[in-house]
């Protein structure tokens, strides 16, 4: 192999990752977090809205192999994905996994009534009512019953409470 050909191949291999990164840059314009968008309520639609004034929204909190997950009761919903509820909707946090306890922390300014941490488990669902419209990050932690150090995991997710129409 000649030296010119060697340097041409080497230059191509060095430049290729830079070209790939540059081509991905426009796809990264959207924010990773809905709550940092200017109007997060615009992200709500029929496919990510849970429950209604007459039907509760159920959110399943589980302990997974690598962490925890919270999944709203919406067909096709992915765990820890953004979901929306209308103000006045009852949100029931539960775990369908056997022997799991959970804590959901909506932060210092809870949008739910009653406020504060939401504590429940496989045998004890916890219901709250969405009250304050806005976008909220929440932490959900799940533990196996009788857990020892390292058996509890947590996750962070977001929800949007939209004003009642």
N, C-alpha and C positions, 0 to 999 in steps of 0.2 A: 504494500500500500504506500502510495507516495505521501509525502508530508502535506501537500496541498489538499489532498483528499481527506487525510486525517483531520486537519483543521476545519474543513468544511463540515464534516460529520459532527465534530465536537461543538462547533458554533451552532449547528442546528439543534443539538441536544440541549444546549444551554438556553437557547432562545425559545424553544418550544414551551416550557413552563410559563415563561413570561407572556407569551401570546395567549395561552389558555387562561391565565389569571386576568388579563386585560379583557378577554371576551366574556368573562363571568361578571365583571364589575357592574354593568348595567342591571343585572338580575338582583343585585344586592341593595338596590335603592330602597326597597320596602323595609320598614322597621321590623326587627325580630319580635318586638313586643307591641301588642295592640294598644296598650295603655300609653305608649309614647307617641301614638298617632294623634294628629290634630283633632279628629272627630271619630273616636273609636266606635260610636253607635252606628256609624255608616257601615261597619263591618258585619253587622247583624243582618241575617236573612232567615228564611224559613228553614234552611238546612242546618243552621247552628243555634236556633232558638229552642229553648227547652221549657216545657210546661206552658201553662196559661193561668188565668185567674181562677179557672175551675178545675184544672188538672195540675197536680204538683210536678215539679221537676225533680227527678231522682238522680243523684250523683253517687256513683259507686267508687269508693275509696279502697284500694287494694295495696297489699305489699307484693311487689314484684321481685324477680330474681336480682335485679340491679338497682332497685329503688322502690318508689311508691308511685301510684297512679291515681288520678281522679278522672272518671269518665262520665259525662252527662248521659242521661237516658234518651239519646237522640239516635235514630237509625244511622248507622255508618260512622258514628262519632269516634274520634281517636282519643286515646288517653292524653291528658294534660293539654288538650287543645282549647282554644278560646270557645266559650259558649256564652249565650245571651239569655236573659230572662226579663220579663216585664215586671215593673214595680207592682207589688201586691201578690206576686206568685210565691207559693210555699215551695221552698227548696228542702228536699229530704236527703240528707247525707246518710249513706248506709254502706255496708260492706257485704258483698255476696260471697266473700271468701270465709271459710270456716276459721273460727278462733282468731279473728283479727280485730284489733282495737284501733281507733284513729282519733286524731285531733286535727281540726281544720282551723287555721288561724287567719282570719280576714284582715288582721292588722289593727292598729290603734283606732281607726275610724271605721268600725264595722258598718256595712251597708244593710245589715240584717237586724231584725227584731225577734228575739232578744239579741243584744250585742254580746261581744266577747267570743271566746273560743268555743268551737262547736265540737263536742266530745261524744263519741258513740262507738259502736262496734257491730260485729256480725249479728248479735242478738239485741242490739239497741240502736235503731236508727234515730237520728236527731233532725228535727224539723225546725226551720226558721223561715221568716217571711222577708223577701227582698223589699227593702223600703226606699233606699236612697239611690236615685239614678246616678250613673257614672261608671268608670272603668276601674276595676280593682284587681290587684294581684293578691293571691292567697297562697299560703303554705299548707300542705296536707301531709301529715305524717301517719304511717301505719306500722303497727307492731304485731308480731305473732304473740299469742297468749303465752305467758311464762317466758318471755324473751329475755335473753341475756345480752350483754353488750354487743353491739353490731347487728342485732336482729331487727332493729327499727330503722326505717328509711323514710326519707321525705322527698317532696317534690314541690315545685312552684308552678302555678298556672294562673290564668286570668279569666275573669268573667266581666261581662258588661250588663249592667241593669239599665234598661231603657224605660223612660217614663211611660206610664199607662196612657193609652189613647182614649 
